[in-house]
């Protein structure tokens, strides 16, 4: 269910108005998180914001091909 419209700037640098939704994001054994998302038919990529990412301890070691995500 859509909860509104928010003005934002896409990857291309142009300003657009996009629908706002609330979704439940879950990862493996972690507690599901309710969060606000912006969606657009013209934007195929997903970005996780700091408001969501700051809930976890995340270590990304690209050269080793390792991604670790832990709850605090």
Secondary structure, DSSP 8 states (H G I E B T S, - for coil): -EEEEEEEE-TTS-EEEEEEEEEEE--TTS--EEEEEEE-TT-------HHHHTTEEEEEETTTTEEEEEE-
